[in-house]
Amino acid sequence: MTPEEKRRILLMYITKVSGHRQATVAVQQALKKMHPSLEAPMVNGFGHTYPILEKVVNHAYMSVIKSTPFVWDYMYDNPKLVKNSQSIKQFLHKSSHEKMERLFERHNPDTVVCTQAFPCGMVADYKMSKKLDTTIIGVLTDFAPHSFWINEGVDYYVVPSLEAKERFIKKGVPADAIKVYGIPIRTKFSVQLNRNPIAEKMGLDPDVPTVLIMGGGQGLGPIKKIVKSLMKVKLNFQMVVLAGVNKKVVTNLQKEVKKTEKKILVFEFATNVDELMELAALIITKPGGITTAESLAKGLPMVIVDPLPGQEMRNTDFLIKKGIGVRIDQTKDVGEEVELLLRSPNKLAEMSRAAYENARPHATLDVAKLILNQSDDRIETDPNEFLQFENYV
């Protein structure tokens, strides 16, 4: 057994259906591929320590962003709120120590990797209180870091861009503790695929532009209105719609698509998102961190409709600044904007090129190397070697 295989690694995320968990799964898979006997258990940090509070917070969050999104926009990374909430933050950290102790006794980790700020803060506080030498790595899953990530005791932060690194440095984080690796995604998204067999399997025409519409895991956003707007466009194109857990949206859309001659496929989830992105000429989506990172790896131009306040709005700002995406404020304008883009191949090519330039498709492997204390250099491994071990989560 090699020294790496003796390592004791604990991976922490929050929320079962979330980009945080997806990133954690991707890192776990990379670690197990590099060292099959390595143990790297995953724990829902919030659910483990405060299971009831997690449900309350999730419910409150969903209610706020649906009914009063401006409230969340005001709260997100608000310096005054960050300062005033320090006592609550400290209370939650300290009161989690008993469960943290049991968790550490069970797994005895020498390295803890957190893909969300809350468990990162809890573990860092426990580490400092107990004077442990545990290495803590915080892995961001959005393009704009917020102040709740900053905690004494965190050894490394993995960020998606140089802009994020600069922002952390301004917040007092040492430059050498910040690794610009990107957002961890499944390795298969970095592999270029043959479009024709995919189109044939899906019953789509490889010579007709495909528009991919994704509503995120929660199926949020005006997906039905987007599809209805696109149905009015006379230009010949086909659509694939992923509506997430929102079964009501799926049912309604399946009724709507019968009213058009356009080829439209509607799904709740798909395990072949990498293939669908390969087919797509552009993607209409909510700019969650994972979806954005996957789209960049596939060189996909992005049309952003109704981004959530807070992290998604910051991700949108990044995409627009880099020339990768366009934002549409009125859902009724989606069809017109998409038609303009599909009729402008040079514009789409520029957006695609910008996406590739800002993509970091090997982020997951770089994070795995950092965890295992290997070379800090960019990994050059052929991602095809990693495809066989990936479970489609």
WOJO-V952168 format. One record per residue. N is the residue number from 1. RES is the residue in three letters. PSI is psi in radians with two decimals (NA if undefined). OMEGA is omega in whole degrees, 0 to 359 (* if undefined). D_LAST is the distance of its C-alpha to the last C-alpha in whole Angstrom. Layout:
n=N res=RES psi=PSI omega=OMEGA d_last=D_LAST
n=N res=RES psi=PSI omega=OMEGA d_last=D_LAST
This chain:
n=1 res=MET psi=2.29 omega=181 d_last=29
n=2 res=THR psi=2.84 omega=177 d_last=29
n=3 res=PRO psi=-0.65 omega=181 d_last=29
n=4 res=GLU psi=-0.63 omega=182 d_last=26
n=5 res=GLU psi=-0.30 omega=178 d_last=24
n=6 res=LYS psi=-0.11 omega=181 d_last=27
n=7 res=ARG psi=2.60 omega=180 d_last=25
n=8 res=ARG psi=1.85 omega=188 d_last=24
n=9 res=ILE psi=2.35 omega=176 d_last=21
n=10 res=LEU psi=2.26 omega=181 d_last=19
n=11 res=LEU psi=2.26 omega=184 d_last=16
n=12 res=MET psi=2.42 omega=180 d_last=17
n=13 res=TYR psi=-3.04 omega=168 d_last=15
n=14 res=ILE psi=2.65 omega=173 d_last=16
n=15 res=THR psi=2.16 omega=184 d_last=15
n=16 res=LYS psi=-0.84 omega=179 d_last=11
n=17 res=VAL psi=1.59 omega=184 d_last=11
n=18 res=SER psi=2.77 omega=174 d_last=12
n=19 res=GLY psi=-0.52 omega=178 d_last=12
n=20 res=HIS psi=-0.78 omega=180 d_last=13
n=21 res=ARG psi=-0.69 omega=179 d_last=10
n=22 res=GLN psi=-0.75 omega=179 d_last=8
n=23 res=ALA psi=-0.69 omega=180 d_last=11
n=24 res=THR psi=-0.73 omega=178 d_last=11
n=25 res=VAL psi=-0.74 omega=180 d_last=8
n=26 res=ALA psi=-0.75 omega=179 d_last=9
n=27 res=VAL psi=-0.76 omega=180 d_last=13
n=28 res=GLN psi=-0.76 omega=180 d_last=12
n=29 res=GLN psi=-0.72 omega=179 d_last=11
n=30 res=ALA psi=-0.73 omega=179 d_last=14
n=31 res=LEU psi=-0.76 omega=182 d_last=16
n=32 res=LYS psi=-0.55 omega=176 d_last=15
n=33 res=LYS psi=-0.73 omega=182 d_last=16
n=34 res=MET psi=-0.61 omega=180 d_last=19
n=35 res=HIS psi=1.59 omega=188 d_last=20
n=36 res=PRO psi=-0.54 omega=182 d_last=19
n=37 res=SER psi=0.02 omega=181 d_last=21
n=38 res=LEU psi=2.35 omega=177 d_last=20
n=39 res=GLU psi=2.17 omega=179 d_last=19
n=40 res=ALA psi=1.25 omega=183 d_last=17
n=41 res=PRO psi=2.63 omega=178 d_last=16
n=42 res=MET psi=2.43 omega=180 d_last=14
n=43 res=VAL psi=2.33 omega=171 d_last=16
n=44 res=ASN psi=1.76 omega=187 d_last=16
n=45 res=GLY psi=-0.72 omega=180 d_last=20
n=46 res=PHE psi=-0.85 omega=181 d_last=21
n=47 res=GLY psi=-0.56 omega=180 d_last=20
n=48 res=HIS psi=-0.73 omega=185 d_last=21
n=49 res=THR psi=-0.65 omega=183 d_last=25
n=50 res=TYR psi=1.22 omega=186 d_last=25
n=51 res=PRO psi=-0.69 omega=180 d_last=23
n=52 res=ILE psi=-0.77 omega=180 d_last=26
n=53 res=LEU psi=-0.63 omega=179 d_last=26
n=54 res=GLU psi=-0.79 omega=180 d_last=22
n=55 res=LYS psi=-0.71 omega=180 d_last=23
n=56 res=VAL psi=-0.80 omega=182 d_last=26
n=57 res=VAL psi=-0.77 omega=179 d_last=25
n=58 res=ASN psi=-0.75 omega=179 d_last=22
n=59 res=HIS psi=-0.76 omega=180 d_last=24
n=60 res=ALA psi=-0.73 omega=180 d_last=27
n=61 res=TYR psi=-0.84 omega=180 d_last=24
n=62 res=MET psi=-0.68 omega=180 d_last=23
n=63 res=SER psi=-0.75 omega=182 d_last=27
n=64 res=VAL psi=-0.83 omega=184 d_last=28
n=65 res=ILE psi=-0.37 omega=177 d_last=26
n=66 res=LYS psi=-0.70 omega=188 d_last=27
n=67 res=SER psi=-0.69 omega=181 d_last=30
n=68 res=THR psi=1.18 omega=184 d_last=32
n=69 res=PRO psi=-0.46 omega=180 d_last=30
n=70 res=PHE psi=-0.45 omega=178 d_last=33
n=71 res=VAL psi=-0.79 omega=179 d_last=33
n=72 res=TRP psi=-0.67 omega=179 d_last=29
n=73 res=ASP psi=-0.68 omega=179 d_last=30
n=74 res=TYR psi=-0.67 omega=185 d_last=34
n=75 res=MET psi=-0.54 omega=190 d_last=32
n=76 res=TYR psi=2.06 omega=178 d_last=29
n=77 res=ASP psi=0.60 omega=177 d_last=30
n=78 res=ASN psi=2.05 omega=184 d_last=34
n=79 res=PRO psi=-0.69 omega=180 d_last=36
n=80 res=LYS psi=-0.75 omega=180 d_last=38
n=81 res=LEU psi=-0.71 omega=178 d_last=36
n=82 res=VAL psi=-0.78 omega=181 d_last=34
n=83 res=LYS psi=-0.80 omega=184 d_last=38
n=84 res=ASN psi=-0.33 omega=182 d_last=38
n=85 res=SER psi=0.07 omega=182 d_last=35
n=86 res=GLN psi=-0.66 omega=181 d_last=36
n=87 res=SER psi=-0.69 omega=177 d_last=37
n=88 res=ILE psi=-0.76 omega=179 d_last=35
n=89 res=LYS psi=-0.80 omega=180 d_last=32
n=90 res=GLN psi=-0.68 omega=179 d_last=34
n=91 res=PHE psi=-0.81 omega=180 d_last=35
n=92 res=LEU psi=-0.71 omega=179 d_last=31
n=93 res=HIS psi=-0.86 omega=184 d_last=31
n=94 res=LYS psi=-0.69 omega=183 d_last=34
n=95 res=SER psi=-0.14 omega=177 d_last=33
n=96 res=SER psi=-0.09 omega=188 d_last=30
n=97 res=HIS psi=-0.65 omega=182 d_last=31
n=98 res=GLU psi=-0.81 omega=179 d_last=32
n=99 res=LYS psi=-0.61 omega=176 d_last=28
n=100 res=MET psi=-0.69 omega=180 d_last=27
n=101 res=GLU psi=-0.76 omega=179 d_last=30
n=102 res=ARG psi=-0.66 omega=179 d_last=29
n=103 res=LEU psi=-0.74 omega=180 d_last=25
n=104 res=PHE psi=-0.61 omega=177 d_last=27
n=105 res=GLU psi=-0.63 omega=182 d_last=29
n=106 res=ARG psi=-0.74 omega=187 d_last=26
n=107 res=HIS psi=-0.36 omega=180 d_last=24
n=108 res=ASN psi=0.97 omega=186 d_last=27
n=109 res=PRO psi=2.45 omega=170 d_last=25
n=110 res=ASP psi=-0.29 omega=178 d_last=27
n=111 res=THR psi=2.31 omega=175 d_last=24
n=112 res=VAL psi=2.24 omega=181 d_last=22
n=113 res=VAL psi=2.18 omega=183 d_last=20
n=114 res=CYS psi=2.26 omega=179 d_last=19
n=115 res=THR psi=0.25 omega=175 d_last=17
n=116 res=GLN psi=2.64 omega=190 d_last=19
n=117 res=ALA psi=-0.62 omega=186 d_last=23
n=118 res=PHE psi=-0.95 omega=177 d_last=23
n=119 res=PRO psi=-0.52 omega=178 d_last=22
n=120 res=CYS psi=-0.76 omega=179 d_last=24
n=121 res=GLY psi=-0.71 omega=179 d_last=27
n=122 res=MET psi=-0.85 omega=183 d_last=27
n=123 res=VAL psi=-0.69 omega=179 d_last=26
n=124 res=ALA psi=-0.72 omega=179 d_last=29
n=125 res=ASP psi=-0.73 omega=179 d_last=31
n=126 res=TYR psi=-0.73 omega=179 d_last=31
n=127 res=LYS psi=-0.82 omega=183 d_last=31
n=128 res=MET psi=-0.67 omega=181 d_last=35
n=129 res=SER psi=-0.68 omega=183 d_last=36
n=130 res=LYS psi=-0.03 omega=180 d_last=36
n=131 res=LYS psi=0.85 omega=180 d_last=37
n=132 res=LEU psi=2.76 omega=176 d_last=34
n=133 res=ASP psi=0.34 omega=178 d_last=33
n=134 res=THR psi=2.38 omega=175 d_last=29
n=135 res=THR psi=2.25 omega=179 d_last=28
n=136 res=ILE psi=2.25 omega=180 d_last=25
n=137 res=ILE psi=2.10 omega=176 d_last=23
n=138 res=GLY psi=2.19 omega=183 d_last=22
n=139 res=VAL psi=1.96 omega=182 d_last=19
n=140 res=LEU psi=2.51 omega=179 d_last=20
n=141 res=THR psi=0.33 omega=172 d_last=17
n=142 res=ASP psi=2.88 omega=188 d_last=20
n=143 res=PHE psi=-0.15 omega=179 d_last=23
n=144 res=ALA psi=1.90 omega=181 d_last=26
n=145 res=PRO psi=2.52 omega=177 d_last=26
n=146 res=HIS psi=2.90 omega=190 d_last=28
n=147 res=SER psi=-0.36 omega=181 d_last=30
n=148 res=PHE psi=-0.24 omega=177 d_last=28
n=149 res=TRP psi=-0.45 omega=188 d_last=27
n=150 res=ILE psi=1.96 omega=179 d_last=30
n=151 res=ASN psi=2.40 omega=174 d_last=31
n=152 res=GLU psi=2.36 omega=180 d_last=33
n=153 res=GLY psi=-0.22 omega=176 d_last=32
n=154 res=VAL psi=2.20 omega=185 d_last=29
n=155 res=ASP psi=-0.68 omega=181 d_last=29
n=156 res=TYR psi=2.56 omega=169 d_last=27
n=157 res=TYR psi=2.27 omega=174 d_last=25
n=158 res=VAL psi=2.09 omega=185 d_last=23
n=159 res=VAL psi=2.80 omega=186 d_last=23
n=160 res=PRO psi=-0.23 omega=186 d_last=22
n=161 res=SER psi=2.86 omega=176 d_last=26
n=162 res=LEU psi=-0.59 omega=178 d_last=29
n=163 res=GLU psi=-0.72 omega=179 d_last=30
n=164 res=ALA psi=-0.69 omega=178 d_last=28
n=165 res=LYS psi=-0.80 omega=181 d_last=30
n=166 res=GLU psi=-0.65 omega=179 d_last=33
n=167 res=ARG psi=-0.70 omega=178 d_last=32
n=168 res=PHE psi=-0.68 omega=179 d_last=31
n=169 res=ILE psi=-0.72 omega=178 d_last=34
n=170 res=LYS psi=-0.44 omega=178 d_last=36
n=171 res=LYS psi=0.04 omega=174 d_last=35
n=172 res=GLY psi=0.10 omega=179 d_last=36
n=173 res=VAL psi=2.28 omega=179 d_last=34
n=174 res=PRO psi=2.44 omega=184 d_last=35
n=175 res=ALA psi=-0.66 omega=183 d_last=34
n=176 res=ASP psi=-0.11 omega=176 d_last=33
n=177 res=ALA psi=0.01 omega=184 d_last=31
n=178 res=ILE psi=2.10 omega=181 d_last=29
n=179 res=LYS psi=2.09 omega=180 d_last=26
n=180 res=VAL psi=1.44 omega=182 d_last=25
n=181 res=TYR psi=-0.47 omega=186 d_last=22
n=182 res=GLY psi=-3.06 omega=180 d_last=20
n=183 res=ILE psi=2.23 omega=181 d_last=17
n=184 res=PRO psi=2.19 omega=175 d_last=14
n=185 res=ILE psi=2.89 omega=179 d_last=11
n=186 res=ARG psi=2.42 omega=188 d_last=10
n=187 res=THR psi=-0.48 omega=184 d_last=13
n=188 res=LYS psi=-0.38 omega=181 d_last=12
n=189 res=PHE psi=-0.25 omega=180 d_last=13
n=190 res=SER psi=-0.02 omega=184 d_last=17
n=191 res=VAL psi=2.22 omega=178 d_last=18
n=192 res=GLN psi=2.32 omega=185 d_last=20
n=193 res=LEU psi=2.82 omega=174 d_last=20
n=194 res=ASN psi=2.07 omega=187 d_last=22
n=195 res=ARG psi=-0.64 omega=188 d_last=22
n=196 res=ASN psi=-0.85 omega=178 d_last=24
n=197 res=PRO psi=-0.60 omega=179 d_last=22
n=198 res=ILE psi=-0.83 omega=179 d_last=19
n=199 res=ALA psi=-0.75 omega=180 d_last=22
n=200 res=GLU psi=-0.76 omega=179 d_last=24
n=201 res=LYS psi=-0.65 omega=182 d_last=20
n=202 res=MET psi=-0.14 omega=184 d_last=20
n=203 res=GLY psi=0.49 omega=180 d_last=23
n=204 res=LEU psi=2.79 omega=180 d_last=24
n=205 res=ASP psi=2.03 omega=182 d_last=27
n=206 res=PRO psi=-0.29 omega=181 d_last=26
n=207 res=ASP psi=-0.04 omega=178 d_last=30
n=208 res=VAL psi=2.30 omega=180 d_last=29
n=209 res=PRO psi=2.41 omega=178 d_last=27
n=210 res=THR psi=2.28 omega=175 d_last=24
n=211 res=VAL psi=2.12 omega=179 d_last=23
n=212 res=LEU psi=2.23 omega=181 d_last=19
n=213 res=ILE psi=2.11 omega=181 d_last=19
n=214 res=MET psi=2.32 omega=181 d_last=16
n=215 res=GLY psi=0.13 omega=182 d_last=17
n=216 res=GLY psi=2.95 omega=183 d_last=14
n=217 res=GLY psi=-0.57 omega=181 d_last=12
n=218 res=GLN psi=-0.05 omega=180 d_last=15
n=219 res=GLY psi=0.58 omega=182 d_last=17
n=220 res=LEU psi=2.87 omega=178 d_last=20
n=221 res=GLY psi=2.88 omega=184 d_last=23
n=222 res=PRO psi=1.05 omega=186 d_last=25
n=223 res=ILE psi=-0.78 omega=181 d_last=23
n=224 res=LYS psi=-0.76 omega=180 d_last=25
n=225 res=LYS psi=-0.63 omega=178 d_last=28
n=226 res=ILE psi=-0.83 omega=181 d_last=27
n=227 res=VAL psi=-0.74 omega=180 d_last=26
n=228 res=LYS psi=-0.65 omega=177 d_last=30
n=229 res=SER psi=-0.72 omega=180 d_last=31
n=230 res=LEU psi=-0.54 omega=180 d_last=30
n=231 res=MET psi=-0.39 omega=181 d_last=31
n=232 res=LYS psi=-0.26 omega=182 d_last=34
n=233 res=VAL psi=2.28 omega=183 d_last=34
n=234 res=LYS psi=-0.41 omega=181 d_last=36
n=235 res=LEU psi=2.51 omega=182 d_last=35
n=236 res=ASN psi=1.97 omega=172 d_last=33
n=237 res=PHE psi=2.89 omega=181 d_last=29
n=238 res=GLN psi=2.79 omega=185 d_last=26
n=239 res=MET psi=2.54 omega=168 d_last=23
n=240 res=VAL psi=2.20 omega=185 d_last=19
n=241 res=VAL psi=2.19 omega=174 d_last=18
n=242 res=LEU psi=2.02 omega=189 d_last=15
n=243 res=ALA psi=0.01 omega=178 d_last=16
n=244 res=GLY psi=-2.59 omega=185 d_last=13
n=245 res=VAL psi=0.02 omega=184 d_last=14
n=246 res=ASN psi=1.50 omega=184 d_last=18
n=247 res=LYS psi=-0.56 omega=179 d_last=19
n=248 res=LYS psi=-0.73 omega=178 d_last=23
n=249 res=VAL psi=-0.75 omega=180 d_last=22
n=250 res=VAL psi=-0.83 omega=181 d_last=20
n=251 res=THR psi=-0.78 omega=180 d_last=23
n=252 res=ASN psi=-0.72 omega=181 d_last=26
n=253 res=LEU psi=-0.68 omega=180 d_last=24
n=254 res=GLN psi=-0.48 omega=174 d_last=24
n=255 res=LYS psi=-0.71 omega=183 d_last=28
n=256 res=GLU psi=-0.69 omega=187 d_last=29
n=257 res=VAL psi=-0.29 omega=178 d_last=28
n=258 res=LYS psi=-0.21 omega=183 d_last=30
n=259 res=LYS psi=0.05 omega=183 d_last=33
n=260 res=THR psi=2.73 omega=177 d_last=32
n=261 res=GLU psi=-0.18 omega=179 d_last=33
n=262 res=LYS psi=2.57 omega=176 d_last=30
n=263 res=LYS psi=2.03 omega=181 d_last=27
n=264 res=ILE psi=2.14 omega=176 d_last=24
n=265 res=LEU psi=2.32 omega=182 d_last=21
n=266 res=VAL psi=2.24 omega=179 d_last=19
n=267 res=PHE psi=2.75 omega=169 d_last=15
n=268 res=GLU psi=-1.08 omega=178 d_last=14
n=269 res=PHE psi=2.88 omega=174 d_last=10
n=270 res=ALA psi=2.43 omega=178 d_last=9
n=271 res=THR psi=-0.05 omega=182 d_last=7
n=272 res=ASN psi=0.75 omega=181 d_last=10
n=273 res=VAL psi=-0.60 omega=178 d_last=11
n=274 res=ASP psi=-0.68 omega=178 d_last=12
n=275 res=GLU psi=-0.73 omega=180 d_last=15
n=276 res=LEU psi=-0.67 omega=177 d_last=15
n=277 res=MET psi=-0.59 omega=177 d_last=16
n=278 res=GLU psi=-0.65 omega=181 d_last=18
n=279 res=LEU psi=-0.56 omega=193 d_last=20
n=280 res=ALA psi=2.51 omega=172 d_last=21
n=281 res=ALA psi=-0.51 omega=176 d_last=24
n=282 res=LEU psi=2.89 omega=180 d_last=23
n=283 res=ILE psi=2.38 omega=172 d_last=21
n=284 res=ILE psi=2.08 omega=190 d_last=22
n=285 res=THR psi=2.88 omega=166 d_last=19
n=286 res=LYS psi=2.34 omega=189 d_last=20
n=287 res=PRO psi=1.00 omega=172 d_last=20
n=288 res=GLY psi=2.74 omega=186 d_last=17
n=289 res=GLY psi=-0.79 omega=183 d_last=17
n=290 res=ILE psi=-0.85 omega=179 d_last=13
n=291 res=THR psi=-0.72 omega=179 d_last=14
n=292 res=THR psi=-0.81 omega=180 d_last=17
n=293 res=ALA psi=-0.70 omega=178 d_last=16
n=294 res=GLU psi=-0.72 omega=180 d_last=14
n=295 res=SER psi=-0.71 omega=178 d_last=17
n=296 res=LEU psi=-0.75 omega=180 d_last=20
n=297 res=ALA psi=-0.50 omega=179 d_last=18
n=298 res=LYS psi=0.02 omega=178 d_last=19
n=299 res=GLY psi=0.63 omega=186 d_last=22
n=300 res=LEU psi=2.17 omega=169 d_last=22
n=301 res=PRO psi=2.49 omega=186 d_last=24
n=302 res=MET psi=2.33 omega=173 d_last=23
n=303 res=VAL psi=2.08 omega=188 d_last=25
n=304 res=ILE psi=2.14 omega=181 d_last=25
n=305 res=VAL psi=2.21 omega=173 d_last=26
n=306 res=ASP psi=0.98 omega=177 d_last=26
n=307 res=PRO psi=2.54 omega=177 d_last=24
n=308 res=LEU psi=2.56 omega=176 d_last=24
n=309 res=PRO psi=2.76 omega=180 d_last=27
n=310 res=GLY psi=-2.19 omega=188 d_last=26
n=311 res=GLN psi=-0.70 omega=181 d_last=23
n=312 res=GLU psi=-0.62 omega=177 d_last=23
n=313 res=MET psi=-0.67 omega=178 d_last=26
n=314 res=ARG psi=-0.68 omega=176 d_last=26
n=315 res=ASN psi=-0.69 omega=179 d_last=24
n=316 res=THR psi=-0.78 omega=179 d_last=26
n=317 res=ASP psi=-0.74 omega=179 d_last=29
n=318 res=PHE psi=-0.80 omega=183 d_last=27
n=319 res=LEU psi=-0.70 omega=178 d_last=26
n=320 res=ILE psi=-0.77 omega=180 d_last=29
n=321 res=LYS psi=-0.65 omega=183 d_last=31
n=322 res=LYS psi=-0.08 omega=179 d_last=30
n=323 res=GLY psi=0.38 omega=182 d_last=30
n=324 res=ILE psi=-0.58 omega=187 d_last=27
n=325 res=GLY psi=2.85 omega=172 d_last=27
n=326 res=VAL psi=2.53 omega=180 d_last=29
n=327 res=ARG psi=2.36 omega=178 d_last=29
n=328 res=ILE psi=2.12 omega=183 d_last=30
n=329 res=ASP psi=-0.50 omega=180 d_last=32
n=330 res=GLN psi=2.05 omega=184 d_last=33
n=331 res=THR psi=-0.58 omega=181 d_last=31
n=332 res=LYS psi=-0.30 omega=181 d_last=33
n=333 res=ASP psi=-0.05 omega=184 d_last=34
n=334 res=VAL psi=-0.84 omega=182 d_last=30
n=335 res=GLY psi=-0.80 omega=181 d_last=32
n=336 res=GLU psi=-0.77 omega=181 d_last=35
n=337 res=GLU psi=-0.75 omega=180 d_last=33
n=338 res=VAL psi=-0.70 omega=177 d_last=30
n=339 res=GLU psi=-0.77 omega=179 d_last=33
n=340 res=LEU psi=-0.73 omega=181 d_last=35
n=341 res=LEU psi=-0.77 omega=180 d_last=32
n=342 res=LEU psi=-0.45 omega=177 d_last=32
n=343 res=ARG psi=0.04 omega=182 d_last=35
n=344 res=SER psi=1.31 omega=183 d_last=35
n=345 res=PRO psi=-0.57 omega=179 d_last=34
n=346 res=ASN psi=-0.70 omega=178 d_last=35
n=347 res=LYS psi=-0.78 omega=178 d_last=33
n=348 res=LEU psi=-0.68 omega=180 d_last=30
n=349 res=ALA psi=-0.69 omega=178 d_last=31
n=350 res=GLU psi=-0.76 omega=180 d_last=32
n=351 res=MET psi=-0.71 omega=179 d_last=29
n=352 res=SER psi=-0.74 omega=179 d_last=26
n=353 res=ARG psi=-0.72 omega=178 d_last=28
n=354 res=ALA psi=-0.65 omega=178 d_last=28
n=355 res=ALA psi=-0.84 omega=179 d_last=24
n=356 res=TYR psi=-0.68 omega=182 d_last=24
n=357 res=GLU psi=-0.49 omega=182 d_last=27
n=358 res=ASN psi=0.03 omega=180 d_last=25
n=359 res=ALA psi=2.58 omega=174 d_last=22
n=360 res=ARG psi=1.28 omega=189 d_last=21
n=361 res=PRO psi=-0.32 omega=182 d_last=18
n=362 res=HIS psi=0.35 omega=182 d_last=19
n=363 res=ALA psi=-0.76 omega=184 d_last=18
n=364 res=THR psi=-0.76 omega=180 d_last=15
n=365 res=LEU psi=-0.61 omega=177 d_last=18
n=366 res=ASP psi=-0.70 omega=177 d_last=21
n=367 res=VAL psi=-0.74 omega=179 d_last=19
n=368 res=ALA psi=-0.71 omega=179 d_last=19
n=369 res=LYS psi=-0.69 omega=178 d_last=22
n=370 res=LEU psi=-0.75 omega=180 d_last=24
n=371 res=ILE psi=-0.69 omega=184 d_last=22
n=372 res=LEU psi=0.14 omega=178 d_last=24
n=373 res=ASN psi=0.57 omega=176 d_last=27
n=374 res=GLN psi=-3.00 omega=181 d_last=27
n=375 res=SER psi=2.50 omega=180 d_last=29
n=376 res=ASP psi=0.00 omega=182 d_last=28
n=377 res=ASP psi=2.78 omega=178 d_last=29
n=378 res=ARG psi=2.42 omega=183 d_last=26
n=379 res=ILE psi=2.48 omega=181 d_last=24
n=380 res=GLU psi=0.20 omega=183 d_last=25
n=381 res=THR psi=2.43 omega=175 d_last=23
n=382 res=ASP psi=2.05 omega=183 d_last=22
n=383 res=PRO psi=-0.33 omega=178 d_last=18
n=384 res=ASN psi=-0.49 omega=181 d_last=18
n=385 res=GLU psi=-0.35 omega=185 d_last=19
n=386 res=PHE psi=-0.13 omega=187 d_last=15
n=387 res=LEU psi=-0.60 omega=187 d_last=13
n=388 res=GLN psi=-0.39 omega=185 d_last=14
n=389 res=PHE psi=-0.10 omega=186 d_last=12
n=390 res=GLU psi=2.20 omega=171 d_last=9
n=391 res=ASN psi=2.36 omega=183 d_last=6
n=392 res=TYR psi=1.70 omega=185 d_last=4
n=393 res=VAL psi=NA omega=* d_last=0
